[in-house]
Amino acid sequence: MSDTPQLSVVVPVHNEEDNVAPLVGEIVAALRGHVDFEIVYVDDTSKDATLQRLRALQATVPELRVIRHLGNAGQSTAVRNGVKAARAPWIATLDGDGQNDPADIPKLLAQRGAATADTKLFAGWRVNRQDSGSKRWASKFANGIRSRMLRDATPDTGCGIKLFERAAFLDLPYFDHMHRYLPALMQRAGWQTVSVPVNHRHRTAGVSKYNNLGRAIVGIKDLFGVSWLIQRSRRTAVEEVPAMDDAQ
């Protein structure tokens, strides 16, 4: 593996001991031999054997790197710390529960290859979502409100599989739960975004870390905050001014 891979796959996890090995195996199967990559797992203070299993996998998966939080900080912070630790110029993210399909990463890379240079985010769109009815309804309701308020032209911002430029991401304003508003934040920064249909799977192990009510309450606050950021945004092109010629 190169010291400067082309792609870093960032995976935040909290208590996902039974999903670690299968997901790492799928990432390797999807990418090895196709792109120079690394896998950056961020353990958000798991209380089960997640960290131990990741460390054991490092013996057979040279692309795997592991960082861990010393205090519980949540998914957005885990993603950001993983991106900061990443060595590649482009980042792919996956949820650690195994519901995102790593086989979709090459599809996102192909979309990037066909896009314009100012397209910095390729967001997964779960067209056949495999969640409970209540979770799908809550997500549809939240997406509708978000779309009307932020006008980000994105059908699904909650999908964990995304591909984006590292530098563009790190230039965005950081706040908890920001990972759910990446299309709007990228567009605020002047970049184009694309939604790409992707596979979605049932969770086969572990339990969800979110409940619909708690997510809705936080989401309302975040929506108003992101809306305020967009309204207060100002952009302009810049150019460097050359030094004055001493002879002039």
C-alpha positions as protocol buffer text, in pm:
chain_id: "A"
residue {
  index: 1
  type: MET
  ca { x: 0 y: 0 z: 0 }
}
residue {
  index: 2
  type: SER
  ca { x: 128 y: 345 z: -93 }
}
residue {
  index: 3
  type: ASP
  ca { x: 197 y: 613 z: 169 }
}
residue {
  index: 4
  type: THR
  ca { x: -35 y: 835 z: -36 }
}
residue {
  index: 5
  type: PRO
  ca { x: -331 y: 618 z: -143 }
}
residue {
  index: 6
  type: GLN
  ca { x: -585 y: 744 z: -396 }
}
residue {
  index: 7
  type: LEU
  ca { x: -883 y: 672 z: -172 }
}
residue {
  index: 8
  type: SER
  ca { x: -945 y: 655 z: 203 }
}
residue {
  index: 9
  type: VAL
  ca { x: -1251 y: 462 z: 322 }
}
residue {
  index: 10
  type: VAL
  ca { x: -1361 y: 608 z: 656 }
}
residue {
  index: 11
  type: VAL
  ca { x: -1587 y: 397 z: 878 }
}
residue {
  index: 12
  type: PRO
  ca { x: -1712 y: 526 z: 1217 }
}
residue {
  index: 13
  type: VAL
  ca { x: -1816 y: 254 z: 1463 }
}
residue {
  index: 14
  type: HIS
  ca { x: -1962 y: 217 z: 1808 }
}
residue {
  index: 15
  type: ASN
  ca { x: -2032 y: -132 z: 1943 }
}
residue {
  index: 16
  type: GLU
  ca { x: -2028 y: -312 z: 1608 }
}
residue {
  index: 17
  type: GLU
  ca { x: -1812 y: -615 z: 1699 }
}
residue {
  index: 18
  type: ASP
  ca { x: -1999 y: -861 z: 1475 }
}
residue {
  index: 19
  type: ASN
  ca { x: -2007 y: -629 z: 1174 }
}
residue {
  index: 20
  type: VAL
  ca { x: -1638 y: -537 z: 1164 }
}
residue {
  index: 21
  type: ALA
  ca { x: -1485 y: -841 z: 993 }
}
residue {
  index: 22
  type: PRO
  ca { x: -1756 y: -890 z: 727 }
}
residue {
  index: 23
  type: LEU
  ca { x: -1752 y: -523 z: 629 }
}
residue {
  index: 24
  type: VAL
  ca { x: -1372 y: -499 z: 610 }
}
residue {
  index: 25
  type: GLY
  ca { x: -1373 y: -811 z: 393 }
}
residue {
  index: 26
  type: GLU
  ca { x: -1628 y: -656 z: 157 }
}
residue {
  index: 27
  type: ILE
  ca { x: -1431 y: -331 z: 129 }
}
residue {
  index: 28
  type: VAL
  ca { x: -1116 y: -523 z: 39 }
}
residue {
  index: 29
  type: ALA
  ca { x: -1305 y: -735 z: -215 }
}
residue {
  index: 30
  type: ALA
  ca { x: -1455 y: -426 z: -379 }
}
residue {
  index: 31
  type: LEU
  ca { x: -1136 y: -219 z: -402 }
}
residue {
  index: 32
  type: ARG
  ca { x: -821 y: -431 z: -392 }
}
residue {
  index: 33
  type: GLY
  ca { x: -665 y: -446 z: -737 }
}
residue {
  index: 34
  type: HIS
  ca { x: -881 y: -157 z: -863 }
}
residue {
  index: 35
  type: VAL
  ca { x: -761 y: 146 z: -669 }
}
residue {
  index: 36
  type: ASP
  ca { x: -483 y: 219 z: -419 }
}
residue {
  index: 37
  type: PHE
  ca { x: -676 y: 260 z: -94 }
}
residue {
  index: 38
  type: GLU
  ca { x: -666 y: 258 z: 282 }
}
residue {
  index: 39
  type: ILE
  ca { x: -940 y: 185 z: 536 }
}
residue {
  index: 40
  type: VAL
  ca { x: -964 y: 415 z: 837 }
}
residue {
  index: 41
  type: TYR
  ca { x: -1187 y: 283 z: 1115 }
}
residue {
  index: 42
  type: VAL
  ca { x: -1275 y: 524 z: 1394 }
}
residue {
  index: 43
  type: ASP
  ca { x: -1385 y: 355 z: 1715 }
}
residue {
  index: 44
  type: ASP
  ca { x: -1608 y: 587 z: 1917 }
}
residue {
  index: 45
  type: THR
  ca { x: -1541 y: 430 z: 2261 }
}
residue {
  index: 46
  type: SER
  ca { x: -1704 y: 94 z: 2192 }
}
residue {
  index: 47
  type: LYS
  ca { x: -1783 y: -110 z: 2503 }
}
residue {
  index: 48
  type: ASP
  ca { x: -1779 y: -447 z: 2324 }
}
residue {
  index: 49
  type: ALA
  ca { x: -1498 y: -622 z: 2134 }
}
residue {
  index: 50
  type: THR
  ca { x: -1504 y: -388 z: 1832 }
}
residue {
  index: 51
  type: LEU
  ca { x: -1157 y: -244 z: 1894 }
}
residue {
  index: 52
  type: GLN
  ca { x: -999 y: -583 z: 1966 }
}
residue {
  index: 53
  type: ARG
  ca { x: -1141 y: -732 z: 1648 }
}
residue {
  index: 54
  type: LEU
  ca { x: -1017 y: -440 z: 1444 }
}
residue {
  index: 55
  type: ARG
  ca { x: -668 y: -478 z: 1584 }
}
residue {
  index: 56
  type: ALA
  ca { x: -672 y: -849 z: 1504 }
}
residue {
  index: 57
  type: LEU
  ca { x: -776 y: -776 z: 1145 }
}
residue {
  index: 58
  type: GLN
  ca { x: -475 y: -549 z: 1097 }
}
residue {
  index: 59
  type: ALA
  ca { x: -254 y: -859 z: 1091 }
}
residue {
  index: 60
  type: THR
  ca { x: -413 y: -975 z: 764 }
}
residue {
  index: 61
  type: VAL
  ca { x: -540 y: -648 z: 612 }
}
residue {
  index: 62
  type: PRO
  ca { x: -244 y: -413 z: 555 }
}
residue {
  index: 63
  type: GLU
  ca { x: -477 y: -138 z: 426 }
}
residue {
  index: 64
  type: LEU
  ca { x: -653 y: -115 z: 763 }
}
residue {
  index: 65
  type: ARG
  ca { x: -576 y: 167 z: 1005 }
}
residue {
  index: 66
  type: VAL
  ca { x: -756 y: 215 z: 1338 }
}
residue {
  index: 67
  type: ILE
  ca { x: -797 y: 525 z: 1547 }
}
residue {
  index: 68
  type: ARG
  ca { x: -1004 y: 553 z: 1860 }
}
residue {
  index: 69
  type: HIS
  ca { x: -1174 y: 829 z: 2054 }
}
residue {
  index: 70
  type: LEU
  ca { x: -1075 y: 871 z: 2416 }
}
residue {
  index: 71
  type: GLY
  ca { x: -1425 y: 1001 z: 2489 }
}
residue {
  index: 72
  type: ASN
  ca { x: -1757 y: 933 z: 2321 }
}
residue {
  index: 73
  type: ALA
  ca { x: -1813 y: 1203 z: 2058 }
}
residue {
  index: 74
  type: GLY
  ca { x: -2071 y: 1074 z: 1808 }
}
residue {
  index: 75
  type: GLN
  ca { x: -2077 y: 994 z: 1439 }
}
residue {
  index: 76
  type: SER
  ca { x: -2004 y: 1338 z: 1291 }
}
residue {
  index: 77
  type: THR
  ca { x: -1692 y: 1380 z: 1503 }
}
residue {
  index: 78
  type: ALA
  ca { x: -1583 y: 1026 z: 1420 }
}
residue {
  index: 79
  type: VAL
  ca { x: -1620 y: 1094 z: 1048 }
}
residue {
  index: 80
  type: ARG
  ca { x: -1431 y: 1422 z: 1074 }
}
residue {
  index: 81
  type: ASN
  ca { x: -1148 y: 1271 z: 1276 }
}
residue {
  index: 82
  type: GLY
  ca { x: -1126 y: 986 z: 1027 }
}
residue {
  index: 83
  type: VAL
  ca { x: -1106 y: 1233 z: 738 }
}
residue {
  index: 84
  type: LYS
  ca { x: -838 y: 1435 z: 920 }
}
residue {
  index: 85
  type: ALA
  ca { x: -634 y: 1116 z: 972 }
}
residue {
  index: 86
  type: ALA
  ca { x: -684 y: 1001 z: 611 }
}
residue {
  index: 87
  type: ARG
  ca { x: -396 y: 1026 z: 365 }
}
residue {
  index: 88
  type: ALA
  ca { x: -587 y: 1023 z: 36 }
}
residue {
  index: 89
  type: PRO
  ca { x: -728 y: 1328 z: -146 }
}
residue {
  index: 90
  type: TRP
  ca { x: -1069 y: 1159 z: -181 }
}
residue {
  index: 91
  type: ILE
  ca { x: -1279 y: 1000 z: 93 }
}
residue {
  index: 92
  type: ALA
  ca { x: -1549 y: 734 z: 84 }
}
residue {
  index: 93
  type: THR
  ca { x: -1759 y: 691 z: 396 }
}
residue {
  index: 94
  type: LEU
  ca { x: -1962 y: 390 z: 509 }
}
residue {
  index: 95
  type: ASP
  ca { x: -2178 y: 329 z: 814 }
}
residue {
  index: 96
  type: GLY
  ca { x: -2028 y: 61 z: 1035 }
}
residue {
  index: 97
  type: ASP
  ca { x: -2351 y: -141 z: 1065 }
}
residue {
  index: 98
  type: GLY
  ca { x: -2309 y: -315 z: 729 }
}
residue {
  index: 99
  type: GLN
  ca { x: -2624 y: -168 z: 571 }
}
residue {
  index: 100
  type: ASN
  ca { x: -2420 y: 20 z: 309 }
}
residue {
  index: 101
  type: ASP
  ca { x: -2273 y: -198 z: 34 }
}
residue {
  index: 102
  type: PRO
  ca { x: -1900 y: -143 z: -32 }
}
residue {
  index: 103
  type: ALA
  ca { x: -1957 y: -273 z: -386 }
}
residue {
  index: 104
  type: ASP
  ca { x: -2117 y: 65 z: -456 }
}
residue {
  index: 105
  type: ILE
  ca { x: -1790 y: 253 z: -399 }
}
residue {
  index: 106
  type: PRO
  ca { x: -1662 y: 179 z: -754 }
}
residue {
  index: 107
  type: LYS
  ca { x: -1995 y: 314 z: -885 }
}
residue {
  index: 108
  type: LEU
  ca { x: -1934 y: 641 z: -700 }
}
residue {
  index: 109
  type: LEU
  ca { x: -1578 y: 655 z: -834 }
}
residue {
  index: 110
  type: ALA
  ca { x: -1711 y: 605 z: -1188 }
}
residue {
  index: 111
  type: GLN
  ca { x: -1955 y: 892 z: -1136 }
}
residue {
  index: 112
  type: ARG
  ca { x: -1666 y: 1111 z: -1022 }
}
residue {
  index: 113
  type: GLY
  ca { x: -1473 y: 1022 z: -1335 }
}
residue {
  index: 114
  type: ALA
  ca { x: -1761 y: 1144 z: -1551 }
}
residue {
  index: 115
  type: ALA
  ca { x: -1834 y: 1462 z: -1352 }
}
residue {
  index: 116
  type: THR
  ca { x: -1706 y: 1816 z: -1379 }
}
residue {
  index: 117
  type: ALA
  ca { x: -1413 y: 1930 z: -1164 }
}
residue {
  index: 118
  type: ASP
  ca { x: -1638 y: 2142 z: -944 }
}
residue {
  index: 119
  type: THR
  ca { x: -1841 y: 1837 z: -831 }
}
residue {
  index: 120
  type: LYS
  ca { x: -1700 y: 1753 z: -490 }
}
residue {
  index: 121
  type: LEU
  ca { x: -1966 y: 1524 z: -339 }
}
residue {
  index: 122
  type: PHE
  ca { x: -2130 y: 1206 z: -466 }
}
residue {
  index: 123
  type: ALA
  ca { x: -2400 y: 1108 z: -219 }
}
residue {
  index: 124
  type: GLY
  ca { x: -2559 y: 765 z: -197 }
}
residue {
  index: 125
  type: TRP
  ca { x: -2935 y: 749 z: -252 }
}
residue {
  index: 126
  type: ARG
  ca { x: -3110 y: 448 z: -94 }
}
residue {
  index: 127
  type: VAL
  ca { x: -3377 y: 384 z: -357 }
}
residue {
  index: 128
  type: ASN
  ca { x: -3480 y: 53 z: -196 }
}
residue {
  index: 129
  type: ARG
  ca { x: -3430 y: 122 z: 171 }
}
residue {
  index: 130
  type: GLN
  ca { x: -3426 y: -184 z: 400 }
}
residue {
  index: 131
  type: ASP
  ca { x: -3541 y: -37 z: 732 }
}
residue {
  index: 132
  type: SER
  ca { x: -3855 y: -62 z: 944 }
}
residue {
  index: 133
  type: GLY
  ca { x: -4169 y: 114 z: 822 }
}
residue {
  index: 134
  type: SER
  ca { x: -4152 y: 370 z: 1101 }
}
residue {
  index: 135
  type: LYS
  ca { x: -3790 y: 451 z: 1023 }
}
residue {
  index: 136
  type: ARG
  ca { x: -3863 y: 490 z: 651 }
}
residue {
  index: 137
  type: TRP
  ca { x: -4162 y: 714 z: 724 }
}
residue {
  index: 138
  type: ALA
  ca { x: -3963 y: 932 z: 965 }
}
residue {
  index: 139
  type: SER
  ca { x: -3682 y: 963 z: 712 }
}
residue {
  index: 140
  type: LYS
  ca { x: -3921 y: 1054 z: 429 }
}
residue {
  index: 141
  type: PHE
  ca { x: -4086 y: 1319 z: 646 }
}
residue {
  index: 142
  type: ALA
  ca { x: -3752 y: 1466 z: 753 }
}
residue {
  index: 143
  type: ASN
  ca { x: -3617 y: 1464 z: 397 }
}
residue {
  index: 144
  type: GLY
  ca { x: -3925 y: 1650 z: 278 }
}
residue {
  index: 145
  type: ILE
  ca { x: -3888 y: 1926 z: 537 }
}
residue {
  index: 146
  type: ARG
  ca { x: -3513 y: 1952 z: 477 }
}
residue {
  index: 147
  type: SER
  ca { x: -3558 y: 1974 z: 101 }
}
residue {
  index: 148
  type: ARG
  ca { x: -3811 y: 2257 z: 132 }
}
residue {
  index: 149
  type: MET
  ca { x: -3598 y: 2454 z: 378 }
}
residue {
  index: 150
  type: LEU
  ca { x: -3252 y: 2403 z: 229 }
}
residue {
  index: 151
  type: ARG
  ca { x: -3337 y: 2346 z: -139 }
}
residue {
  index: 152
  type: ASP
  ca { x: -3040 y: 2112 z: -171 }
}
residue {
  index: 153
  type: ALA
  ca { x: -3200 y: 1899 z: -447 }
}
residue {
  index: 154
  type: THR
  ca { x: -3095 y: 1582 z: -263 }
}
residue {
  index: 155
  type: PRO
  ca { x: -3346 y: 1299 z: -208 }
}
residue {
  index: 156
  type: ASP
  ca { x: -3151 y: 1122 z: 69 }
}
residue {
  index: 157
  type: THR
  ca { x: -2894 y: 1297 z: 289 }
}
residue {
  index: 158
  type: GLY
  ca { x: -2894 y: 1030 z: 562 }
}
residue {
  index: 159
  type: CYS
  ca { x: -2727 y: 761 z: 355 }
}
residue {
  index: 160
  type: GLY
  ca { x: -2388 y: 674 z: 503 }
}
residue {
  index: 161
  type: ILE
  ca { x: -2213 y: 594 z: 176 }
}
residue {
  index: 162
  type: LYS
  ca { x: -2065 y: 906 z: 21 }
}
residue {
  index: 163
  type: LEU
  ca { x: -1762 y: 1006 z: -184 }
}
residue {
  index: 164
  type: PHE
  ca { x: -1613 y: 1353 z: -144 }
}
residue {
  index: 165
  type: GLU
  ca { x: -1294 y: 1553 z: -176 }
}
residue {
  index: 166
  type: ARG
  ca { x: -1105 y: 1565 z: 153 }
}
residue {
  index: 167
  type: ALA
  ca { x: -998 y: 1930 z: 123 }
}
residue {
  index: 168
  type: ALA
  ca { x: -1351 y: 2047 z: 39 }
}
residue {
  index: 169
  type: PHE
  ca { x: -1494 y: 1858 z: 338 }
}
residue {
  index: 170
  type: LEU
  ca { x: -1241 y: 1995 z: 586 }
}
residue {
  index: 171
  type: ASP
  ca { x: -1319 y: 2348 z: 467 }
}
residue {
  index: 172
  type: LEU
  ca { x: -1686 y: 2312 z: 573 }
}
residue {
  index: 173
  type: PRO
  ca { x: -1813 y: 2449 z: 906 }
}
residue {
  index: 174
  type: TYR
  ca { x: -1806 y: 2173 z: 1166 }
}
residue {
  index: 175
  type: PHE
  ca { x: -2090 y: 2094 z: 1407 }
}
residue {
  index: 176
  type: ASP
  ca { x: -2242 y: 1779 z: 1555 }
}
residue {
  index: 177
  type: HIS
  ca { x: -2463 y: 1592 z: 1305 }
}
residue {
  index: 178
  type: MET
  ca { x: -2310 y: 1783 z: 1012 }
}
residue {
  index: 179
  type: HIS
  ca { x: -2272 y: 1454 z: 822 }
}
residue {
  index: 180
  type: ARG
  ca { x: -2648 y: 1464 z: 754 }
}
residue {
  index: 181
  type: TYR
  ca { x: -2624 y: 1799 z: 574 }
}
residue {
  index: 182
  type: LEU
  ca { x: -2322 y: 1752 z: 351 }
}
residue {
  index: 183
  type: PRO
  ca { x: -2499 y: 1827 z: 19 }
}
residue {
  index: 184
  type: ALA
  ca { x: -2634 y: 2160 z: 146 }
}
residue {
  index: 185
  type: LEU
  ca { x: -2302 y: 2251 z: 307 }
}
residue {
  index: 186
  type: MET
  ca { x: -2105 y: 2162 z: -8 }
}
residue {
  index: 187
  type: GLN
  ca { x: -2344 y: 2367 z: -220 }
}
residue {
  index: 188
  type: ARG
  ca { x: -2311 y: 2657 z: 25 }
}
residue {
  index: 189
  type: ALA
  ca { x: -1935 y: 2642 z: -34 }
}
residue {
  index: 190
  type: GLY
  ca { x: -1991 y: 2673 z: -411 }
}
residue {
  index: 191
  type: TRP
  ca { x: -1950 y: 2308 z: -512 }
}
residue {
  index: 192
  type: GLN
  ca { x: -2177 y: 2082 z: -714 }
}
residue {
  index: 193
  type: THR
  ca { x: -2321 y: 1759 z: -568 }
}
residue {
  index: 194
  type: VAL
  ca { x: -2465 y: 1446 z: -728 }
}
residue {
  index: 195
  type: SER
  ca { x: -2700 y: 1181 z: -585 }
}
residue {
  index: 196
  type: VAL
  ca { x: -2623 y: 825 z: -694 }
}
residue {
  index: 197
  type: PRO
  ca { x: -2865 y: 530 z: -647 }
}
residue {
  index: 198
  type: VAL
  ca { x: -2704 y: 268 z: -422 }
}
residue {
  index: 199
  type: ASN
  ca { x: -2789 y: -63 z: -260 }
}
residue {
  index: 200
  type: HIS
  ca { x: -2918 y: -81 z: 97 }
}
residue {
  index: 201
  type: ARG
  ca { x: -2929 y: -388 z: 321 }
}
residue {
  index: 202
  type: HIS
  ca { x: -3088 y: -513 z: 639 }
}
residue {
  index: 203
  type: ARG
  ca { x: -2882 y: -487 z: 957 }
}
residue {
  index: 204
  type: THR
  ca { x: -2780 y: -843 z: 1042 }
}
residue {
  index: 205
  type: ALA
  ca { x: -2603 y: -785 z: 1376 }
}
residue {
  index: 206
  type: GLY
  ca { x: -2601 y: -528 z: 1654 }
}
residue {
  index: 207
  type: VAL
  ca { x: -2862 y: -262 z: 1724 }
}
residue {
  index: 208
  type: SER
  ca { x: -2930 y: 86 z: 1586 }
}
residue {
  index: 209
  type: LYS
  ca { x: -2778 y: 374 z: 1781 }
}
residue {
  index: 210
  type: TYR
  ca { x: -3066 y: 612 z: 1700 }
}
residue {
  index: 211
  type: ASN
  ca { x: -3437 y: 642 z: 1773 }
}
residue {
  index: 212
  type: ASN
  ca { x: -3683 y: 831 z: 1556 }
}
residue {
  index: 213
  type: LEU
  ca { x: -3795 y: 1082 z: 1822 }
}
residue {
  index: 214
  type: GLY
  ca { x: -3445 y: 1176 z: 1933 }
}
residue {
  index: 215
  type: ARG
  ca { x: -3327 y: 1214 z: 1574 }
}
residue {
  index: 216
  type: ALA
  ca { x: -3629 y: 1432 z: 1489 }
}
residue {
  index: 217
  type: ILE
  ca { x: -3573 y: 1670 z: 1781 }
}
residue {
  index: 218
  type: VAL
  ca { x: -3205 y: 1718 z: 1699 }
}
residue {
  index: 219
  type: GLY
  ca { x: -3283 y: 1742 z: 1328 }
}
residue {
  index: 220
  type: ILE
  ca { x: -3520 y: 2037 z: 1374 }
}
residue {
  index: 221
  type: LYS
  ca { x: -3253 y: 2237 z: 1555 }
}
residue {
  index: 222
  type: ASP
  ca { x: -2993 y: 2147 z: 1295 }
}
residue {
  index: 223
  type: LEU
  ca { x: -3221 y: 2246 z: 1007 }
}
residue {
  index: 224
  type: PHE
  ca { x: -3262 y: 2597 z: 1140 }
}
residue {
  index: 225
  type: GLY
  ca { x: -2889 y: 2620 z: 1202 }
}
residue {
  index: 226
  type: VAL
  ca { x: -2793 y: 2508 z: 852 }
}
residue {
  index: 227
  type: SER
  ca { x: -3059 y: 2735 z: 701 }
}
residue {
  index: 228
  type: TRP
  ca { x: -2905 y: 3028 z: 891 }
}
residue {
  index: 229
  type: LEU
  ca { x: -2557 y: 2935 z: 764 }
}
residue {
  index: 230
  type: ILE
  ca { x: -2681 y: 2931 z: 405 }
}
residue {
  index: 231
  type: GLN
  ca { x: -2855 y: 3267 z: 440 }
}
residue {
  index: 232
  type: ARG
  ca { x: -2545 y: 3427 z: 591 }
}
residue {
  index: 233
  type: SER
  ca { x: -2305 y: 3285 z: 334 }
}
residue {
  index: 234
  type: ARG
  ca { x: -2111 y: 3512 z: 99 }
}
residue {
  index: 235
  type: ARG
  ca { x: -1874 y: 3392 z: -173 }
}
residue {
  index: 236
  type: THR
  ca { x: -1654 y: 3564 z: -425 }
}
residue {
  index: 237
  type: ALA
  ca { x: -1383 y: 3457 z: -663 }
}
residue {
  index: 238
  type: VAL
  ca { x: -1028 y: 3553 z: -565 }
}
residue {
  index: 239
  type: GLU
  ca { x: -701 y: 3600 z: -750 }
}
residue {
  index: 240
  type: GLU
  ca { x: -344 y: 3656 z: -638 }
}
residue {
  index: 241
  type: VAL
  ca { x: -202 y: 3999 z: -719 }
}
residue {
  index: 242
  type: PRO
  ca { x: 153 y: 3986 z: -863 }
}
residue {
  index: 243
  type: ALA
  ca { x: 424 y: 4197 z: -707 }
}
residue {
  index: 244
  type: MET
  ca { x: 480 y: 4538 z: -866 }
}
residue {
  index: 245
  type: ASP
  ca { x: 774 y: 4551 z: -1103 }
}
residue {
  index: 246
  type: ASP
  ca { x: 1043 y: 4775 z: -950 }
}
residue {
  index: 247
  type: ALA
  ca { x: 1103 y: 4931 z: -1289 }
}
residue {
  index: 248
  type: GLN
  ca { x: 747 y: 5062 z: -1306 }
}
